[in-house]
Amino acid sequence: MTISQSLLNATSGLAAASRRASVTSNNIANALTEGYSRREVGLTERVVAGAGAGVDVAGVSRATNPAVTYERRLADTEFAFNSATAGALTRITDLLGGPEDPSALFQKYANLESALKNLAETPDSGALQQQGVTSANDLAATFNRLSEAYQKIRADADAEINNRVNTVNEALQQIEDLNASIGRGSANGTDVTALLDQRQQLIDTVNENIPVRELQRENGKVDLMTPEGVFLLAGSARTVEFTASPVITPGNAYDNGAGALSDLSVGGTDITPFGPGGQSAKSGALAGLFNVRDNVVPEQSAALDSLAFDLIGRFQDPSVDPTLNPGDPGLFTDGGAAADVANITGLAGRIAVNASVDPAQGGETWRLRDGVQAVIPAAAGSEAFVRAMIAAMSDSRPSHAALQSPGDLSAAESAAHLTSLAGGARAVAAGRESASASLAQGLKEAETLETGVDTDRELQNLLVIEQAYAANARVLQTIDQMIQRLMEI
């Protein structure tokens, strides 16, 4: 080997070792950086005139495992979906309250029943009559509050859908821009690994909301497509479209695009979760929020309306209150009128105490003792109507289908069943959330093992690189000594 060949080998070796040391040091420095993938230096043999002339740095690459990343992203979308559902049901069960919660709906039923029993023992007591009216008003107000809170959960989900759609659109535009930069860098031989890290994090953001698959294109570019075949990015970013609703009422629904609530579309293609199209998104945070807005809360709201219908019906029966004519409202009303099974949607938000028994509305408390349509007070000791109302609350009756009752229930049992219904749904959703969280975390750790930085390994690499650098430096030193010797001859 000639001196010139040895010089080429040594200098190229020093350059390669220097580059490897720089990349390895960068790996160690970013070991805890979220979204950072380990870098590796590629080396190739340098050939000049058919002979070996050292080593060249072929480039710097990111450690990747597309199969593990794909599985991890699938798990992320399932977790995002389940998290949205579990969060909504947790809010609902918190609103309904537990057995010891004085503001719980079940407790309001118990308070009314207790007030009626006290009044039955002392029917001429004006204070106990007022207590009964107050308890009835408190129960109706609790229904109203719950109904409003349920719709607030739906409105919050709708607003969050809008926020996340904006986030997705911004991420898609940034991915398009990064694609252009990566394409130019790849064509010019520039290190684009940092740009690839940024793009992967943005793809993860899109995937959390709408599941996507990466399709590799020339010069490192990617397109993004949903599992159902809708392109979100095909050369250029497509706009995800959604219109938020500032106010949502119990009657508002998506109704497969025929209702008042907005759908979700991409370039005119309907991808609304649970929608009529075959390209509907089936997982991810957006699907979870649509599930909350259009399925989970409406189902719980319908059960609450059914419970309100049951309560009104127990007191508007002329057999319970002889002062009523058929079709007259009883102690509880639908906004002042009798309840109608054909108009049950939103009833919990409209239920109110009959004005005739409420002094705050111009009524008289003695009608709680004598009948809501009584013209004059009955005898002071009359308690027949009060005991009839107590019996009406205790009677086991069939309930509306939306309450999903296993059989006939009393008023208190119906309230307890509603709470149990929500609690059971919450438990199932929480179990799914926990399972999907564990899977997502496990796959995240598996991906990190494949693509993350092992500092022990990198430090070992630095020792090897140091030895290579020292060996090449020793060769240069020897060449220098040889040249000095030749100059002395």
Secondary structure, 3 states (H helix, E strand, C coil): CCHHHHHHHHHHHHHHHHHHHHHHHHHHHCCCCCCCCCEEEEEEEEEECCEEEEEEEEEEEECCCHHHHHHHHHHHHHHHHHHHHHHHHHHHHHHHCCCCCCCCHHHHHHHHHHHHHHHHHCCCCHHHHHHHHHHHHHHHHHHHHHHHHHHHHHHHHHHHHHHHHHHHHHHHHHHHHHHHHHHHHHHHCCCCHHHHHHHHHHHHHHHHHCCCEEEECHHHCEEEECCCCCEEECCCECCEECCCCCCCCCCCCCHHHCCCCCCCEECCEECCCCCCCCCCCCCCHHHHHHHHHHHHHHHHHHHHHHHHHHHHHHHCCCCCCCCCCCCCCCCEEECCECCCHHHCCCHHHHEEECHHHCHHHCCCCCHHHHCCCCCCCCCCCCCHHHHHHHHHHHCCECCCHHHCCCCCECHHHHHHHHHHHHHHHHHHHHHHHHHHHHHHHHHHHHHHHHHCCCHHHHHHHHHHHHHHHHHHHHHHHHHHHHHHHHHHC
